[in-house]
Amino acid sequence: MAVSSRTARSSWSTRTTRCESPASWRTPRSELDDLLLALRVAVSLAAVLGVLWYLQRRLSRRTAGRQEQQTITVLGRQGLGAKAQLVIVQTDDARYVLGVTEHGVNVVDKLPVGPAAADPAAPFDSILTAAQGTDAEPAPRTSDAAPAPALRADPAAALRAHRRTARATAFPPPAANPFASLTTLGGLWPRGIGSPRRATRPASRGRRTGRWMLLIAGVIVVSGVLAMTIGTPAHAATIGPTPPTPPAVAPGITIDINGIDGSPSASILTLLGITLLSVAPALLLMMSAFTKIFVVLAMTRNALSLPTIPPNQVLAGLALFLSLFIMWPVLTDINHLAVQPYVNGDMTFAHAIDVGQGPLRDWMLSFTRQEDLALMARVAGQANPADPASVPMQMLIPAFMISELRAAFVIGLVIFVPFLVIDLVVAAALMSMGMMMLPPVMISLPFKILLFVLVDGWGLIVKSLLESYGGAG
């Protein structure tokens, strides 16, 4: 088993040059590569913003052209109450009297363009007076309701009459009861039969009484049968007391954890494996790179305005295998230094735990800030550790998690900036065109995806995450 692990480790070393420490993964990068990457992102962002500017210009021109084609002028208003009013509007060829209520807008009447057309600011009463001298053309019917009545001298009465006509047509009265005529035909309905509703009451009442009688009879019969079948209980014969017997002497029970050759038995290894699997999720979250990678990927998804794409299962799977890729040298050292000697019987369980946490402790300390360690020591009421070897695990684990979350939020902030610029540009363009009811996310989403694809977003993020832990393999 040890030979196979050494062979696997040597083959891994040939593929990654060296894997004893994450620092050996670091690939040489020049300032020219960083400059080209920044230039690529800037050019892609400028291209997306240029496309947005061109679309905004085209849409604003079309909107302005449409607004110039049709002109609607409000000539006058007259309030009829707290929530109703009459409004006269004029188009290019006609005038309309509109009844505006909290339920909607109705066309009360249509007025011809009279002498007051030259003065759009004429008072409401003068417009109605000028329109009463000519025959008003009725408004076209837009539904099954009756046409609106002609506008009379009293505008409030006209609006009320129009409402009553529309309500009577929309909600016809219910049909008459067919039995009403039968009961009023000079007593032609038979006296013995009575009305249909009264005739059904005695029958239904008789059926319910019969059901209750049958139920009571059934209960009486069942009770009698049970009383006959259950007889007087027979008394059991008395048995004398049994004398106590002394306990038998049995040999002592011993549990042998190790096997014949001193190595742990198969049952113990199975128990340890099941225990490790049960605590594996907690160890993965607290003592690996999984938390930082998952937070960065989730923030990238939110920056793209895609709350469910990719789903959480995909992000968790990608974060899991990236964590294994980053921590593979650490896991190899733990297996070589602690797991294999314990399985071979060369080391006790307690000694294996002490030796195995060494590589993991060194890896966590290399990515933990001293400020976070000092914070945990101050909260615990202890002095700052003198050296890395004296840092206890109960202090190192929370400090490591705080450092990982801080680094993840810094990376997420950098990812959010270009997408925030796109959102601001799209929102400003929509406001300038008067499209305030259109969600800006619906328009900016394609441009965000376009920018993310142009800069090879997934590859760039994964490469940055791997380099934050010492390099990319």
Residue pairs with C-beta under 8 A, 6 or more apart in sequence:
1 340
1 343
1 344
2 340
2 344
5 335
5 336
5 340
6 336
9 19
9 332
9 336
12 19
12 328
12 332
13 19
16 24
16 25
16 473
17 24
18 24
19 25
19 328
19 329
19 332
20 329
20 333
21 329
21 470
22 326
22 329
22 363
22 366
22 469
22 470
22 471
23 470
23 471
24 470
24 471
25 466
25 470
25 471
25 472
25 473
26 467
26 470
26 471
27 471
27 472
37 460
40 455
41 418
41 455
44 451
44 454
44 455
45 418
45 421
45 422
45 451
47 454
48 422
48 447
48 450
48 451
48 454
49 421
49 422
49 425
51 447
52 422
52 425
52 426
52 429
52 447
53 425
53 429
55 429
56 429
56 432
56 433
59 433
60 432
60 433
63 433
63 434
70 91
70 92
71 91
71 92
72 89
72 90
72 91
73 89
73 90
73 91
73 120
74 87
74 88
74 89
75 88
75 89
75 90
75 95
75 120
75 121
75 122
75 124
75 127
76 87
76 88
76 122
76 123
76 124
76 127
77 85
77 86
77 87
77 88
77 124
78 85
78 86
78 124
78 155
79 85
80 86
80 155
80 156
80 159
83 101
83 102
84 99
84 100
84 101
84 102
84 159
85 99
85 100
86 97
86 98
86 99
86 100
86 108
86 124
86 155
86 159
87 97
87 98
87 100
88 95
88 96
88 97
88 98
88 111
88 124
88 127
88 128
89 95
89 96
89 98
90 96
90 113
90 117
90 120
93 113
94 110
94 111
94 112
94 113
95 110
95 111
95 112
95 113
95 127
95 131
96 107
96 109
96 110
96 111
96 139
97 107
97 108
97 109
97 110
97 111
97 151
97 155
98 105
98 106
98 107
98 108
99 105
99 106
99 107
99 108
99 159
99 162
99 163
106 148
106 162
106 166
107 139
107 142
107 148
108 139
108 148
108 151
108 158
108 159
108 162
109 136
109 138
109 139
109 148
109 149
109 150
109 151
109 158
110 136
110 137
110 138
110 139
111 127
111 131
111 136
111 137
111 151
112 131
112 134
112 136
112 137
114 130
114 131
114 133
114 134
115 130
116 122
116 126
116 127
116 130
128 151
128 153
128 155
131 151
132 151
132 153
136 150
136 151
138 147
138 148
138 150
139 147
139 148
141 147
144 169
144 170
145 165
145 166
145 169
145 170
146 165
146 166
146 168
146 169
148 162
148 165
149 158
149 161
149 162
149 165
150 158
151 158
152 158
179 195
179 196
182 188
182 189
183 189
183 195
189 195
193 199
256 265
257 264
257 265
257 268
258 264
258 265
258 268
258 345
259 265
259 345
261 345
262 345
263 343
263 344
263 345
264 272
264 342
264 343
264 345
264 349
269 343
284 290
284 320
284 323
285 291
286 397
286 400
286 401
287 360
287 364
287 397
287 400
288 323
288 327
289 322
289 323
289 326
289 327
289 404
289 465
289 469
290 319
290 320
290 323
291 401
291 404
291 405
291 408
292 404
292 405
292 407
292 408
292 465
292 468
293 318
293 319
293 322
293 323
293 465
294 315
294 316
294 319
295 405
295 408
295 409
295 412
296 408
296 411
296 412
296 415
296 461
296 465
297 315
297 318
297 319
297 461
298 315
299 408
299 409
299 411
299 412
299 415
299 416
300 412
300 415
300 457
300 461
301 307
301 309
301 310
301 315
303 412
303 415
303 416
303 419
303 420
303 448
304 419
304 445
304 448
304 449
304 452
305 419
305 441
305 444
305 445
305 448
306 445
322 462
322 465
322 466
324 331
325 466
325 473
326 466
326 469
327 363
330 359
330 360
330 363
333 359
334 356
334 359
334 360
337 355
337 356
337 358
337 359
338 347
338 352
338 353
338 355
338 356
339 352
339 356
341 347
341 352
341 355
342 348
342 349
342 351
342 352
347 355
357 393
361 388
361 391
361 393
361 396
362 388
364 396
364 397
364 400
365 388
365 391
365 396
367 400
367 403
367 404
367 407
367 469
368 396
368 399
368 400
368 403
369 399
369 403
369 406
372 399
372 400
372 402
372 403
373 384
373 385
373 391
373 395
373 396
373 399
374 384
375 399
375 402
376 395
376 398
376 399
377 383
377 384
377 385
377 395
380 395
382 395
385 391
385 395
407 468
411 464
411 465
411 468
415 461
418 451
419 448
419 451
422 444
422 447
422 448
422 451
423 440
423 441
423 444
426 440
426 443
426 444
426 447
427 440
430 436
430 438
430 440
430 443
463 472
466 472
466 473
